[in-house]
Amino acid sequence: MTSSVSHSSSGGLHAAIIMDGNGRWALRRGLPRIAGHRAGAEALRRTVEAAVKHGVGTLTVYAFSSDNWNRPKEEVGALMKLFLAWLRSEVRRCIDNGVRVTVIGRRDRLPRLMLPAIEECESRTAHGARLHLRLAVDYSARDQLLAAARRPGATANRAALSCALGSPDVDLLIRTGGEQRLSDFLLWECAYAELYFTPRLWPDFGPEDLSQALAEFHTRDRRFGGLPAVVSSRG
């Protein structure tokens, strides 16, 4: 039995991507690591456009984890500048393609110059209805869970926690670069996600790779703890 049923609460399939392999891509070419991150930004542009064409409802991408602050200061600074440049250069393209952009994760540790750019991008793309692009920046799933649980008056049940996190369940989790772990990304939301791992380094990821991942997803039997429909119908 195959299934293309989405389990996302936001409507439409929710795909999430751990964009891994930028540094290795650059080093294999004798280039500085930031060159890999720039190529990764181009891969994100291609993937967003492909996601729109495939009718993906929500796309959440892991752009910068909270643990990435431990990287060399020069690399972190270059990444922040690249992110700022992306916010400014892609907003028009997102508007034209009906893409709504939001940024999830902490903002209190980001460079102050980035905050107005984030808010402007979110505001200008707010009416995008074809795809919701969520950029996870300074993001830690564990920290998000702790923050939700510690909110004043927080209710200890699944529905309340999901509401506090404000994130739909993930249907398909894609990780590039050959690693096979979640790395503190959307841990709650990936409880029933279909996992797809590819050795393709992120800068080389393209529309055909997304198509392949989605095709694989549609062959999966998603029972959410229940029985296959055929077995269930037989009693």
Backbone as numpy.savetxt, mean C-alpha at the origin, in Angstrom:
# Nx Ny Nz CAx CAy CAz Cx Cy Cz
-12.71 -24.41 -6.96 -13.55 -23.20 -6.96 -12.68 -21.96 -6.96
-12.98 -21.01 -7.82 -12.26 -19.74 -7.83 -13.19 -18.65 -7.33
-12.57 -17.55 -6.87 -13.39 -16.47 -6.33 -12.72 -15.15 -6.57
-13.52 -14.16 -7.00 -13.03 -12.79 -7.14 -13.74 -11.86 -6.18
-14.38 -12.44 -5.17 -15.14 -11.63 -4.22 -14.19 -10.81 -3.35
-14.44 -9.54 -3.25 -13.63 -8.67 -2.40 -14.14 -8.70 -0.98
-13.20 -8.68 -0.02 -13.56 -8.63 1.39 -13.35 -7.24 1.96
-13.04 -6.28 1.08 -12.78 -4.91 1.51 -14.06 -4.23 1.94
-13.98 -3.48 3.03 -15.16 -2.76 3.51 -15.36 -1.45 2.79
-14.42 -1.04 1.94 -14.52 0.25 1.27 -15.13 0.15 -0.11
-15.39 -1.06 -0.58 -15.93 -1.23 -1.92 -14.81 -1.40 -2.92
-14.87 -2.43 -3.74 -13.81 -2.69 -4.70 -12.67 -3.43 -4.04
-11.84 -4.04 -4.88 -10.71 -4.81 -4.37 -9.68 -3.89 -3.71
-9.18 -4.31 -2.56 -8.13 -3.58 -1.87 -6.82 -4.33 -2.04
-5.93 -3.78 -2.83 -4.59 -4.33 -3.03 -3.59 -3.51 -2.23
-2.62 -4.19 -1.66 -1.56 -3.51 -0.92 -0.22 -4.01 -1.44
0.76 -3.12 -1.49 2.07 -3.49 -2.05 3.18 -3.06 -1.11
4.05 -4.01 -0.79 5.32 -3.70 -0.12 6.34 -3.51 -1.23
6.74 -2.28 -1.47 7.60 -1.94 -2.60 9.06 -2.15 -2.19
9.58 -3.34 -2.44 10.90 -3.72 -1.94 11.87 -3.95 -3.09
13.12 -3.56 -2.89 14.17 -3.87 -3.85 14.80 -2.68 -4.54
14.44 -1.46 -4.15 15.02 -0.28 -4.81 16.54 -0.22 -4.67
17.02 -0.43 -3.43 18.46 -0.35 -3.19 19.23 -1.41 -3.94
18.73 -2.64 -3.92 19.41 -3.73 -4.62 19.42 -3.49 -6.13
18.31 -2.95 -6.64 18.24 -2.64 -8.07 19.35 -1.66 -8.45
19.56 -0.65 -7.63 20.60 0.35 -7.93 22.00 -0.24 -7.79
22.25 -0.97 -6.72 23.58 -1.52 -6.48 24.00 -2.49 -7.57
23.06 -3.25 -8.10 23.39 -4.19 -9.18 23.79 -3.47 -10.46
23.44 -2.21 -10.55 23.78 -1.40 -11.71 24.92 -0.43 -11.43
25.51 -0.54 -10.25 26.60 0.35 -9.88 26.17 1.77 -9.64
24.92 1.94 -9.24 24.35 3.27 -9.02 24.14 3.52 -7.53
24.05 4.77 -7.12 23.72 5.06 -5.72 22.30 4.61 -5.40
22.04 4.29 -4.14 20.74 3.76 -3.75 19.60 4.69 -4.11
19.84 6.00 -4.04 18.76 6.94 -4.34 18.28 6.80 -5.78
19.17 6.35 -6.67 18.76 6.13 -8.06 17.70 5.03 -8.11
17.83 4.03 -7.25 16.83 2.98 -7.17 15.50 3.51 -6.65
15.56 4.42 -5.70 14.32 5.01 -5.18 13.63 5.86 -6.24
14.42 6.57 -7.04 13.82 7.36 -8.13 13.15 6.45 -9.14
13.82 5.35 -9.47 13.21 4.38 -10.39 11.96 3.76 -9.76
11.99 3.58 -8.44 10.82 3.07 -7.74 9.64 4.00 -7.82
9.90 5.31 -7.82 8.82 6.30 -7.96 8.16 6.18 -9.33
8.97 5.90 -10.36 8.42 5.68 -11.70 7.58 4.41 -11.73
8.03 3.38 -11.01 7.27 2.14 -10.95 5.92 2.36 -10.27
5.90 3.22 -9.27 4.65 3.53 -8.59 3.69 4.23 -9.55
4.20 5.13 -10.35 3.35 5.82 -11.33 2.72 4.82 -12.29
3.54 3.90 -12.82 3.02 2.89 -13.74 1.96 2.00 -13.08
2.24 1.64 -11.83 1.35 0.72 -11.13 0.02 1.37 -10.79
0.06 2.63 -10.41 -1.18 3.36 -10.11 -2.04 3.44 -11.37
-1.44 3.78 -12.49 -2.20 3.86 -13.74 -2.79 2.51 -14.11
-2.02 1.44 -13.91 -2.51 0.10 -14.22 -3.63 -0.30 -13.27
-3.51 0.09 -11.99 -4.55 -0.25 -11.00 -5.87 0.41 -11.37
-5.81 1.63 -11.86 -7.02 2.33 -12.30 -7.67 1.55 -13.45
-6.87 1.11 -14.41 -7.40 0.39 -15.57 -8.01 -0.95 -15.17
-7.45 -1.57 -14.14 -7.95 -2.88 -13.68 -9.14 -2.75 -12.74
-9.52 -1.53 -12.39 -10.66 -1.34 -11.52 -10.40 -1.64 -10.06
-9.14 -1.58 -9.64 -8.81 -1.75 -8.22 -9.44 -0.59 -7.46
-10.10 -0.88 -6.35 -10.77 0.18 -5.60 -9.84 0.96 -4.69
-8.97 0.23 -3.99 -8.02 0.84 -3.05 -6.65 0.22 -3.25
-5.63 1.07 -3.27 -4.26 0.60 -3.38 -3.45 1.26 -2.26
-2.94 0.44 -1.34 -2.12 0.94 -0.25 -0.69 0.50 -0.47
0.24 1.44 -0.48 1.64 1.10 -0.76 2.52 1.52 0.42
3.48 0.68 0.71 4.42 0.90 1.82 5.58 1.74 1.30
5.52 3.03 1.54 6.53 3.93 1.01 7.70 4.13 1.96
7.42 4.18 3.28 8.48 4.45 4.26 8.01 3.93 5.61
8.67 2.92 6.13 8.26 2.35 7.42 8.87 3.15 8.56
8.30 3.01 9.74 8.86 3.69 10.91 10.27 3.20 11.21
10.57 1.97 10.87 11.92 1.43 11.07 12.93 2.00 10.07
12.42 2.58 8.97 13.35 3.14 7.98 14.09 4.37 8.47
13.66 4.95 9.59 14.41 6.06 10.17 15.81 5.61 10.59
16.02 4.31 10.74 17.33 3.79 11.14 18.32 3.75 9.99
17.89 4.08 8.80 18.81 4.10 7.66 19.71 5.34 7.74
20.79 5.37 6.95 21.69 6.53 6.97 20.93 7.83 6.75
21.34 8.86 7.47 20.65 10.15 7.42 20.56 10.70 6.00
21.61 10.50 5.21 21.62 11.02 3.85 20.54 10.35 3.00
20.39 9.04 3.19 19.38 8.32 2.42 17.98 8.72 2.84
17.76 8.87 4.13 16.45 9.28 4.64 16.09 10.66 4.09
17.05 11.59 4.14 16.80 12.94 3.62 16.47 12.92 2.14
17.17 12.08 1.38 16.90 11.98 -0.05 15.52 11.39 -0.30
15.12 10.43 0.51 13.79 9.83 0.37 12.68 10.85 0.65
12.89 11.66 1.67 11.89 12.68 1.99 11.76 13.71 0.87
12.88 14.09 0.29 12.84 15.03 -0.83 12.13 14.41 -2.04
12.38 13.12 -2.24 11.74 12.42 -3.36 10.23 12.33 -3.14
9.84 12.06 -1.91 8.42 11.98 -1.59 7.75 13.34 -1.79
8.42 14.40 -1.35 7.89 15.74 -1.53 7.73 16.07 -3.01
8.74 15.71 -3.79 8.67 15.96 -5.24 7.53 15.18 -5.88
7.30 13.94 -5.41 6.22 13.13 -5.95 4.87 13.79 -5.65
4.68 14.25 -4.43 3.42 14.89 -4.06 3.12 16.09 -4.96
4.15 16.84 -5.26 3.95 18.04 -6.05 3.77 17.75 -7.54
4.48 16.75 -8.04 4.45 16.49 -9.48 3.30 15.60 -9.92
2.80 14.74 -9.03 1.80 13.76 -9.42 0.37 14.19 -9.13
0.18 15.28 -8.41 -1.18 15.65 -8.02 -2.07 15.88 -9.24
-1.54 16.55 -10.27 -2.34 16.80 -11.47 -2.71 15.51 -12.18
-1.75 14.61 -12.27 -2.00 13.33 -12.92 -3.06 12.53 -12.16
-2.99 12.59 -10.83 -3.97 11.87 -10.00 -5.37 12.45 -10.20
-5.47 13.75 -10.25 -6.77 14.40 -10.47 -7.35 13.96 -11.81
-6.50 13.98 -12.85 -6.96 13.63 -14.20 -7.40 12.18 -14.28
-6.78 11.30 -13.49 -7.09 9.87 -13.52 -8.12 9.46 -12.48
-8.67 10.43 -11.74 -9.68 10.11 -10.74 -9.12 9.38 -9.54
-7.88 9.70 -9.16 -7.22 9.03 -8.05 -7.24 9.92 -6.81
-7.81 9.41 -5.76 -7.77 10.10 -4.47 -6.54 9.65 -3.71
-5.79 10.59 -3.16 -4.55 10.28 -2.44 -4.72 10.63 -0.97
-4.38 9.70 -0.10 -4.28 9.98 1.33 -2.98 9.37 1.84
-2.47 9.96 2.90 -1.22 9.50 3.51 -1.54 8.96 4.89
-1.12 7.74 5.17 -1.35 7.13 6.47 -0.02 6.98 7.20
-0.06 6.94 8.51 1.15 6.87 9.32 1.33 8.14 10.13
2.42 8.22 10.83 2.69 9.39 11.65 3.13 10.58 10.78
2.79 11.77 11.24 3.21 12.98 10.54 4.08 13.88 11.41
4.11 13.60 12.71 4.83 14.49 13.62 6.34 14.40 13.47
6.86 13.36 12.81 8.30 13.24 12.63 8.75 13.58 11.21
7.80 13.90 10.34 8.15 14.25 8.97 8.66 15.69 8.91
9.51 16.00 7.93 9.95 17.38 7.77 8.75 18.32 7.62
8.81 19.46 8.27 7.67 20.38 8.28 7.25 20.80 6.89
8.20 20.90 5.98 7.89 21.32 4.62 6.95 20.34 3.92
6.96 19.09 4.38 6.14 18.07 3.72 4.67 18.16 4.10
4.39 18.66 5.28 3.01 18.64 5.78 2.05 19.44 4.90
2.38 20.69 4.52 1.46 21.42 3.61 1.29 20.70 2.27
2.36 20.07 1.78 2.27 19.37 0.50 1.35 18.16 0.61
1.42 17.43 1.72 0.52 16.30 1.94 -0.92 16.77 1.99
-1.15 17.82 2.77 -2.52 18.32 2.93 -3.08 18.85 1.60
-2.24 19.51 0.82 -2.70 20.03 -0.46 -3.03 18.90 -1.42
-2.18 17.88 -1.47 -2.42 16.75 -2.35 -3.71 16.02 -1.95
-3.89 15.81 -0.66 -5.10 15.15 -0.18 -6.35 15.97 -0.51
-6.25 17.28 -0.33 -7.39 18.15 -0.58 -7.75 18.21 -2.07
-6.74 18.37 -2.90 -6.99 18.54 -4.33 -7.49 17.25 -5.00
-7.13 16.10 -4.42 -7.55 14.83 -5.02 -8.74 14.20 -4.30
-9.33 14.92 -3.36 -10.35 14.34 -2.48 -11.56 13.78 -3.22
-11.83 14.29 -4.41 -13.03 13.86 -5.13 -12.74 12.71 -6.11
-11.51 12.22 -6.12 -11.19 11.10 -7.00 -12.00 9.87 -6.63
-12.68 9.28 -7.62 -13.60 8.17 -7.33 -13.20 6.86 -8.01
-12.14 6.88 -8.81 -11.77 5.65 -9.52 -10.82 4.77 -8.70
-9.94 5.39 -7.92 -8.98 4.64 -7.12 -8.61 5.46 -5.89
-8.55 4.80 -4.74 -8.06 5.44 -3.52 -6.63 4.96 -3.30
-5.68 5.85 -3.50 -4.26 5.54 -3.30 -3.85 5.98 -1.91
-3.42 5.02 -1.08 -3.00 5.31 0.29 -1.50 5.09 0.39
-0.78 6.15 0.74 0.67 6.09 0.88 1.02 5.94 2.36
1.64 4.83 2.71 2.04 4.59 4.10 3.43 5.16 4.31
3.50 6.24 5.09 4.76 6.94 5.34 4.96 7.08 6.85
6.15 6.75 7.33 6.41 6.63 8.77 5.31 5.78 9.40
5.14 4.62 8.82 4.04 3.74 9.19 4.55 2.49 9.91
3.85 2.12 10.97 4.08 0.87 11.69 2.72 0.31 12.08
2.40 -0.89 11.63 1.12 -1.50 11.98 1.00 -1.72 13.48
2.09 -2.12 14.12 2.04 -2.33 15.57 1.73 -1.04 16.30
2.38 0.05 15.87 2.11 1.34 16.51 0.68 1.80 16.27
0.16 1.54 15.07 -1.23 1.91 14.77 -2.20 1.14 15.66
-1.93 -0.13 15.87 -2.78 -0.95 16.73 -2.74 -0.47 18.18
-1.53 -0.16 18.66 -1.40 0.33 20.02 -2.13 1.66 20.20
-1.98 2.55 19.23 -2.64 3.86 19.32 -4.15 3.71 19.33
-4.67 2.79 18.50 -6.11 2.58 18.45 -6.63 2.00 19.77
-5.87 1.08 20.35 -6.28 0.45 21.61 -6.23 1.41 22.79
-5.35 2.41 22.70 -5.15 3.35 23.82 -6.03 4.58 23.74
-6.83 4.70 22.70 -7.69 5.88 22.58 -8.67 5.93 23.74
-8.92 7.11 24.27 -9.90 7.23 25.36 -11.25 6.65 24.98
-11.77 5.82 25.83 -13.07 5.21 25.57 -13.05 4.12 24.53
-11.86 3.64 24.16 -11.76 2.59 23.14 -12.51 1.34 23.58
-13.27 0.76 22.65 -14.02 -0.46 22.91 -13.24 -1.66 22.40
-13.15 -2.69 23.21 -12.33 -3.86 22.86 -13.14 -4.88 22.07
-13.43 -4.57 20.82 -14.01 -5.58 19.93 -13.49 -5.33 18.51
-13.68 -6.31 17.65 -13.10 -6.25 16.31 -13.62 -5.06 15.50
-14.93 -4.86 15.54 -15.52 -3.78 14.74 -15.00 -2.42 15.18
-14.90 -2.22 16.49 -14.43 -0.93 17.00 -12.97 -0.70 16.63
-12.15 -1.74 16.72 -10.75 -1.59 16.38 -10.57 -1.32 14.90
-11.32 -2.02 14.08 -11.24 -1.79 12.63 -11.64 -0.36 12.30
-12.68 0.14 12.98 -13.13 1.51 12.76 -12.06 2.50 13.19
-11.41 2.23 14.33 -10.37 3.12 14.83 -9.17 3.16 13.90
-8.85 2.04 13.29 -7.73 2.00 12.36 -8.07 2.72 11.05
-9.36 2.72 10.71 -9.80 3.45 9.52 -9.28 2.89 8.22
-9.05 1.58 8.18 -8.46 0.97 6.99 -9.26 -0.25 6.60
-9.60 -0.40 5.32 -10.36 -1.59 4.90 -9.49 -2.84 4.91
-10.14 -3.98 5.03 -9.41 -5.25 4.95 -8.71 -5.35 3.60
-7.53 -5.94 3.62 -6.76 -6.13 2.39 -7.18 -7.44 1.73
-7.43 -7.39 0.42 -7.75 -8.58 -0.34 -6.49 -9.25 -0.88
-5.59 -8.46 -1.41 -4.38 -8.97 -2.06 -3.17 -8.19 -1.58
-2.20 -8.89 -0.99 -0.94 -8.28 -0.55 0.17 -8.74 -1.47
0.80 -7.80 -2.13 1.91 -8.08 -3.05 3.21 -7.59 -2.42
4.23 -8.44 -2.43 5.55 -8.00 -1.99 6.55 -8.31 -3.09
7.28 -7.29 -3.52 8.32 -7.47 -4.53 9.65 -7.73 -3.86
10.65 -8.07 -4.65 12.02 -8.19 -4.15 12.40 -9.54 -3.60
11.48 -10.50 -3.57 11.82 -11.85 -3.16 11.65 -12.18 -1.69
11.52 -11.17 -0.84 11.31 -11.45 0.59 9.87 -11.90 0.82
9.67 -12.69 1.88 8.34 -13.24 2.14 7.94 -13.00 3.59
7.69 -11.74 3.89 7.24 -11.35 5.23 6.44 -10.05 5.11
5.68 -9.73 6.17 4.83 -8.54 6.16 5.54 -7.28 6.61
6.60 -7.42 7.41 7.41 -6.27 7.82 6.59 -5.15 8.46
5.69 -5.53 9.38 4.94 -4.55 10.16 4.03 -3.69 9.29
3.45 -4.30 8.28 2.59 -3.57 7.34 1.18 -4.13 7.37
0.20 -3.33 7.77 -1.22 -3.68 7.72 -1.50 -5.05 8.33
-0.96 -5.29 9.53 -1.07 -6.60 10.15 -2.52 -6.99 10.42
-3.31 -6.08 10.95 -4.71 -6.36 11.24 -5.50 -6.55 9.96
-5.27 -5.67 9.01 -6.04 -5.66 7.78 -5.71 -6.85 6.86
-4.55 -7.47 7.07 -4.14 -8.59 6.22 -4.51 -9.95 6.81
-5.42 -9.96 7.78 -5.78 -11.22 8.44 -6.21 -12.29 7.44
-6.96 -11.90 6.40 -7.41 -12.86 5.40 -6.94 -12.46 3.99
-5.88 -11.71 3.91 -5.38 -11.31 2.61 -4.74 -12.49 1.88
-4.87 -12.49 0.58 -4.13 -13.44 -0.24 -2.73 -12.85 -0.45
-1.71 -13.65 -0.20 -0.34 -13.17 -0.27 0.30 -13.57 -1.60
0.97 -12.60 -2.21 1.61 -12.84 -3.51 3.03 -12.28 -3.45
4.01 -13.16 -3.55 5.41 -12.76 -3.48 6.06 -12.94 -4.85
6.82 -11.95 -5.25 7.51 -12.01 -6.52 8.97 -11.60 -6.35
9.90 -12.26 -7.06 11.31 -11.86 -6.98 11.61 -10.57 -7.73
10.66 -10.09 -8.49 10.86 -8.86 -9.25 11.18 -7.70 -8.31
12.28 -7.00 -8.55 12.61 -5.82 -7.76 11.64 -4.70 -8.12
11.29 -3.90 -7.13 10.23 -2.92 -7.34 10.44 -2.01 -8.55
11.63 -1.47 -8.81 11.77 -0.59 -9.97 11.44 -1.27 -11.29
11.50 -2.61 -11.34 11.18 -3.35 -12.56 9.72 -3.76 -12.63
8.96 -3.50 -11.58 7.56 -3.91 -11.52 6.75 -3.04 -12.48
5.89 -3.69 -13.25 5.11 -2.94 -14.23 3.69 -3.43 -14.34
2.92 -2.88 -15.28 1.52 -3.25 -15.45 1.31 -4.74 -15.65
2.23 -5.39 -16.39 2.07 -6.82 -16.62 2.24 -7.62 -15.33
3.08 -7.13 -14.41 3.26 -7.81 -13.12 2.00 -7.66 -12.27
1.40 -6.48 -12.29 0.15 -6.29 -11.55 -0.94 -7.18 -12.14
-1.00 -7.27 -13.46 -1.99 -8.12 -14.11 -1.82 -9.57 -13.68
-0.56 -10.01 -13.61 -0.29 -11.39 -13.21 -0.71 -11.64 -11.76
-0.43 -10.68 -10.88 -0.81 -10.83 -9.48 -2.33 -10.88 -9.33
-3.03 -10.02 -10.06 -4.49 -10.00 -9.99 -5.08 -11.29 -10.57
-4.47 -11.79 -11.66 -4.95 -13.04 -12.23 -4.78 -14.19 -11.24
-3.65 -14.22 -10.55 -3.42 -15.24 -9.52 -4.44 -15.09 -8.40
-4.71 -13.86 -7.99 -5.70 -13.62 -6.94 -7.05 -14.21 -7.30
-7.46 -14.06 -8.53 -8.78 -14.52 -8.95 -8.88 -16.04 -9.04
-7.75 -16.74 -8.92 -7.80 -18.21 -8.88 -7.89 -18.73 -7.45
-7.69 -17.86 -6.46 -7.66 -18.29 -5.07 -9.07 -18.59 -4.56
-9.17 -19.57 -3.68 -10.44 -19.94 -3.06 -10.52 -19.26 -1.70
-11.29 -18.19 -1.61 -11.35 -17.37 -0.40 -12.57 -17.76 0.42
-12.34 -18.53 1.48 -13.45 -19.06 2.27 -13.65 -18.33 3.60
-12.65 -17.56 4.03 -12.73 -16.82 5.29 -13.13 -17.73 6.46
-12.55 -18.93 6.48 -12.80 -19.87 7.57 -13.97 -20.80 7.34
-14.75 -20.58 6.26 -15.90 -21.42 5.98 -15.55 -22.57 5.06
-16.57 -23.20 4.49 -16.38 -24.31 3.58 -16.58 -23.83 2.15
-15.98 -24.54 1.19 -16.26 -24.21 -0.22 -17.75 -24.26 -0.49
-18.24 -23.47 -1.42 -19.67 -23.37 -1.70 -20.26 -24.72 -2.07
-19.52 -25.53 -2.85 -20.04 -26.83 -3.29 -20.26 -27.75 -2.09
-19.26 -27.80 -1.19 -19.36 -28.64 0.00 -20.48 -28.15 0.89
-20.57 -26.82 1.07 -21.58 -26.24 1.95 -22.99 -26.54 1.45
-23.18 -26.51 0.13 -24.51 -26.73 -0.43 -24.97 -28.17 -0.30
-24.02 -29.09 -0.07 -24.38 -30.49 0.08 -24.78 -30.84 1.52
-24.51 -29.88 2.44 -24.90 -30.09 3.83 -23.92 -30.96 4.59
